[in-house]
Amino acid sequence: MSKRQPTPSGEEKNVTDGGNTPRTRALLEAKGIELFELIADRGELPASDARISQGGEFADALASLIELGLVRKAGDGDSSWVAVDPATVQAQIVAPMTQEGIRLLQESAEWATHFTTLRSAWRRSAPDDERGPFTYVHRPAIQPFVDSLAAECEFEALTAQPQNRRAGGDALAEAIAKEQAMIKRGVTMRTLYQHAARRSSETREYVSAVVAAGGEVRTLDEFFNRMLIFDRRIAVIPSPDGVDVAVAVREPSVVAYLVDVFERAWERGRPFGHGDPSTLKDIASEQRSMTLRMLIEGHSDPAASKRLGVSPRTYAGYVADLKEEYSVDTRFQLGYEIGRSGSSAIDE
């Protein structure tokens, strides 16, 4: 289940055999646990039982239990199988994995420290276009560039994220780990989303983990572009050329202006974790006002839904709710009624 592998220094270490252990664990989950419970409940299971014979329902499961040491023969003969205390097996299997995980975390932290030092040295001697007030970063270099800035961040990270949901799975776990690592080393982190982000289970999971670590997250009804600011020294914003190009801004006056923009938006935002009725009512009212504004200004459904951070289908639902509220059947009638109501319709 393990093999020895040389490290770059020549020292050997034990590593989990990726081809065997996952397969054994999968067999344990699929049928092994059921077979173990069967043997434990009965006290023993005859070796002649058809279910554990070759081609039987539990044949592969028995092999996995034998490999893990969770069953043994009742005696010297081949009469029956009995269960073994799982606690003794767990210590032999899980403990080495835990130790290896700790070792890898420490190793990765040391590598990150070394690369941060290298990165700082490279920045000091980088060409003028890399150290100038504006740097254009193209995909696929954008995320590694942002990751390097996050790794070097010393005291504050401000982020504005207009998307209404985060990626899930491994990407979500990786993002949470990075943010938690930043906060743990003393970085103050504040993040802004649009109200629509509250609907995303992935975003809620991310926010829960970050807030628990000490970060702050708020939501806002207004549309805004993505913006990342590290240590009030460098900001990363989208390029007019599209999402495939980002602009790193180092000009102090421009960065200070962007920080001010963020702070003003932050003051208007509502804490993500507040789910009390009054907060939810205020958020619903703000989304209603934003929908009315989009209709009055004549934005198309795709453009309006993007500004609200929702899907076109959800935006259409907002419009349908307004039709019902104003007791009309068409958008033309809705526009007329909104016009008659004047600015008070938006301020309600």
C-alpha positions in Angstrom: 0.0 0.0 0.0 3.0 2.3 0.1 6.3 2.6 -1.6 9.6 4.5 -1.1 10.4 7.4 -3.3 13.5 9.6 -3.3 13.2 13.3 -2.5 15.2 15.9 -4.4 17.8 15.8 -1.7 18.2 12.0 -2.2 16.4 11.1 1.1 13.8 8.4 0.7 10.3 8.7 2.0 7.1 6.6 2.2 4.3 7.7 -0.2 0.9 6.3 -0.6 0.5 4.0 -3.6 -2.1 5.9 -5.6 -3.1 2.9 -7.6 -3.9 0.5 -4.7 -5.1 2.4 -1.7 -8.0 4.3 -3.4 -9.2 1.1 -5.0 -9.1 -0.7 -1.7 -11.0 2.1 0.0 -13.6 2.2 -2.8 -14.2 -1.6 -2.3 -14.5 -1.0 1.4 -17.2 1.7 0.8 -19.0 -0.3 -1.8 -19.4 -3.7 -0.1 -16.6 -4.1 2.4 -18.4 -2.3 5.3 -21.6 -4.3 4.6 -19.6 -7.6 4.7 -17.8 -6.6 7.9 -21.1 -5.8 9.6 -22.4 -9.2 8.4 -19.4 -11.1 9.9 -19.4 -9.0 13.1 -23.2 -9.5 13.6 -23.0 -13.3 13.1 -19.7 -13.7 15.0 -18.2 -15.5 12.0 -18.8 -16.4 8.4 -18.1 -19.8 6.9 -15.3 -19.8 4.3 -17.6 -21.9 2.1 -20.3 -19.2 2.0 -21.2 -18.7 -1.7 -21.3 -14.9 -1.3 -17.5 -14.7 -0.7 -16.5 -17.4 -3.1 -15.0 -16.5 -6.5 -17.6 -14.6 -8.5 -19.8 -14.1 -5.4 -21.4 -10.8 -4.3 -18.7 -10.2 -1.6 -15.7 -11.8 -3.2 -13.9 -8.5 -3.9 -15.1 -7.0 -0.6 -13.5 -10.0 1.3 -10.2 -9.4 -0.5 -10.2 -5.7 0.6 -11.0 -6.7 4.2 -8.1 -9.3 4.1 -5.7 -6.7 2.6 -6.6 -4.2 5.3 -6.4 -6.8 8.1 -10.0 -6.3 9.2 -10.8 -10.0 9.1 -8.9 -13.2 10.0 -9.4 -16.9 9.9 -11.1 -18.2 13.1 -8.4 -20.9 13.6 -5.6 -22.7 11.8 -8.1 -24.3 9.4 -10.1 -22.7 6.6 -13.4 -23.0 8.3 -14.6 -19.4 8.8 -13.7 -15.7 8.9 -14.0 -13.5 12.0 -13.9 -9.7 12.4 -10.9 -7.8 13.8 -11.1 -4.7 16.0 -11.1 -1.8 13.5 -9.3 0.5 16.0 -6.1 -1.5 15.7 -6.2 -1.4 11.9 -7.0 2.3 11.8 -3.9 3.2 13.8 -1.8 1.3 11.2 -3.4 2.9 8.2 -4.7 6.4 9.0 -1.9 7.6 11.3 0.9 7.3 8.6 -1.4 9.2 6.2 -2.0 11.9 8.7 1.8 12.2 9.4 2.4 12.4 5.7 -0.2 15.0 5.2 1.4 17.2 8.0 4.8 16.7 6.4 3.5 17.8 3.0 1.8 20.9 4.4 5.1 21.9 6.1 7.0 21.2 3.0 4.6 23.3 0.8 4.8 26.1 3.3 8.6 26.1 3.1 8.5 26.0 -0.7 6.1 29.0 -0.7 8.4 31.0 1.6 11.3 30.3 -0.7 9.4 31.3 -3.8 8.2 34.5 -2.1 11.8 35.4 -1.5 12.7 34.6 -5.1 9.7 36.6 -6.4 10.7 39.7 -4.4 14.3 39.5 -5.7 12.9 39.2 -9.3 10.6 42.2 -8.8 13.6 44.3 -7.7 15.4 43.5 -10.9 12.4 43.2 -13.3 12.4 45.1 -16.6 10.8 48.6 -16.5 7.6 47.3 -18.1 7.1 44.9 -15.2 7.8 47.5 -12.6 5.9 50.4 -14.2 2.7 51.9 -13.0 0.6 49.7 -15.3 1.2 46.1 -16.3 -1.0 44.1 -18.7 -1.3 40.4 -17.7 -2.7 38.0 -20.2 -4.3 34.6 -19.7 -3.2 32.0 -18.6 -0.8 34.1 -16.5 -3.5 36.1 -14.7 -4.3 33.6 -11.9 -0.7 32.7 -11.1 0.0 36.5 -11.0 -2.8 37.1 -8.6 -1.7 34.1 -6.5 1.8 35.6 -6.2 0.4 38.9 -5.1 -1.8 37.1 -2.5 1.3 35.2 -1.2 3.2 38.4 -0.8 0.3 40.3 0.8 1.3 41.5 4.3 -1.6 43.4 6.0 -4.7 43.9 3.8 -6.6 42.4 0.9 -9.7 44.1 -0.6 -11.7 42.2 -3.2 -14.8 43.0 -5.2 -16.3 40.0 -6.9 -19.3 40.7 -9.2 -20.0 37.0 -10.0 -23.0 35.6 -8.2 -21.4 32.2 -7.4 -18.0 30.6 -6.9 -16.7 27.5 -8.5 -17.3 24.3 -6.4 -15.3 21.2 -5.8 -11.5 21.3 -5.7 -11.4 24.9 -6.9 -13.6 26.0 -3.9 -11.5 24.0 -1.4 -8.3 25.6 -2.9 -9.7 29.1 -2.7 -10.8 28.6 0.9 -7.4 27.2 1.9 -5.6 30.2 0.3 -7.8 32.8 2.0 -7.5 31.1 5.4 -3.8 31.0 5.0 -3.7 34.7 4.4 -5.9 35.6 7.3 -3.9 33.2 9.6 -0.7 35.2 8.9 -2.3 38.4 9.9 -3.8 39.8 6.6 -7.1 41.7 7.0 -9.5 40.5 4.3 -12.7 42.2 3.1 -14.8 40.9 0.2 -17.7 42.5 -1.7 -20.3 40.5 -3.6 -23.7 41.4 -5.2 -26.8 40.5 -3.3 -27.5 37.7 -5.8 -24.4 35.8 -4.4 -26.5 34.9 -1.3 -28.4 32.4 -3.5 -25.3 30.3 -4.3 -24.5 27.4 -2.0 -20.9 27.4 -3.1 -20.5 31.1 -2.2 -22.2 30.5 1.2 -19.8 27.7 1.9 -16.9 29.9 1.0 -18.1 32.9 3.0 -18.8 30.7 6.1 -15.2 29.4 6.0 -13.6 32.8 5.4 -15.7 34.6 8.1 -15.0 31.8 10.6 -11.3 32.4 9.9 -11.7 36.2 10.6 -12.5 37.7 7.2 -15.4 40.0 6.4 -17.9 39.7 3.5 -20.7 42.1 2.5 -23.1 42.3 -0.4 -24.3 45.2 -2.5 -27.2 45.7 -4.8 -25.2 47.7 -7.4 -23.2 46.3 -10.2 -19.4 46.7 -10.1 -16.4 45.3 -11.9 -13.9 42.9 -10.4 -11.2 44.5 -8.4 -8.4 43.2 -6.2 -6.2 45.5 -4.0 -3.2 44.2 -2.0 -1.7 46.2 0.8 -3.0 49.4 -0.8 0.0 49.1 -3.1 -1.2 47.3 -6.1 -4.6 46.8 -7.7 -5.7 44.4 -10.3 -8.7 45.4 -12.5 -10.1 44.1 -15.8 -8.8 45.5 -19.1 -11.1 47.1 -21.6 -10.0 44.3 -23.9 -12.0 41.8 -21.9 -11.6 39.1 -19.2 -8.6 37.6 -20.9 -6.5 40.6 -20.0 -6.0 42.2 -16.5 -4.3 45.4 -15.6 -2.0 45.6 -12.6 -2.0 49.2 -11.3 0.9 50.4 -9.1 0.5 54.1 -9.5 -0.1 55.3 -5.9 -2.7 58.0 -6.7 -4.8 55.6 -8.8 -4.6 52.8 -6.2 -5.7 55.3 -3.6 -8.6 56.3 -5.7 -9.6 52.6 -6.2 -9.3 52.0 -2.4 -11.7 55.0 -1.9 -14.2 53.5 -4.4 -14.1 50.2 -2.5 -14.5 51.8 0.9 -17.6 53.8 -0.3 -19.1 50.6 -1.6 -18.2 48.7 1.5 -20.0 51.2 3.7 -23.2 50.7 1.7 -22.9 46.9 1.8 -24.7 44.5 4.1 -22.9 41.8 6.1 -23.3 38.5 4.3 -24.0 36.5 7.5 -27.0 38.6 8.6 -30.1 36.6 7.7 -32.5 38.3 10.0 -35.9 39.3 8.5 -35.2 43.0 8.4 -31.9 42.6 6.5 -33.5 40.2 4.0 -36.4 42.6 3.6 -34.0 45.5 2.9 -32.1 43.4 0.3 -35.3 42.5 -1.5 -36.2 46.2 -1.5 -32.9 47.1 -3.0 -33.1 44.5 -5.7 -36.7 45.7 -6.5 -35.4 49.3 -6.8 -32.5 48.1 -9.0 -34.9 46.3 -11.3 -37.1 49.4 -11.6 -34.1 51.5 -12.4 -33.1 49.0 -15.2 -36.6 49.2 -16.7 -36.7 53.0 -16.5 -33.3 53.3 -18.2 -34.3 50.9 -20.9 -31.7 48.2 -20.4 -32.1 44.9 -22.3 -32.9 41.8 -20.2 -29.3 40.4 -20.6 -27.7 43.7 -19.7 -30.1 44.3 -16.7 -29.6 40.7 -15.4 -25.8 41.1 -15.6 -26.0 44.4 -13.6 -28.1 42.7 -10.9 -25.8 39.6 -10.9 -28.6 37.2 -11.7 -29.6 35.0 -14.6 -31.9 36.4 -17.3 -34.6 33.9 -16.1 -34.3 35.3 -12.5 -34.5 38.9 -13.8 -37.6 38.0 -15.8 -39.1 36.7 -12.6 -38.4 40.1 -10.9 -40.2 41.8 -13.8 -43.1 39.4 -13.5 -43.4 40.3 -9.8 -43.5 44.0 -10.6 -46.3 43.4 -13.2 -48.2 41.6 -10.5 -47.5 44.4 -8.0 -48.7 47.1 -10.4 -51.6 44.9 -11.6 -50.6 45.1 -15.3 -50.1 42.5 -18.1 -47.5 44.0 -20.3 -44.2 45.8 -20.0 -45.6 48.8 -21.8 -48.3 49.0 -19.1 -45.7 48.5 -16.4 -43.6 51.3 -17.8 -46.6 53.6 -17.9 -47.5 52.8 -14.2 -43.9 53.3 -13.1 -43.8 56.6 -14.9 -47.0 57.7 -13.2 -45.5 56.8 -9.8 -42.4 58.8 -10.5 -39.2 58.5 -8.4 -41.2 57.3 -5.4 -41.5 53.9 -7.0 -37.8 53.4 -6.8 -37.4 54.7 -3.3 -40.1 52.6 -1.7 
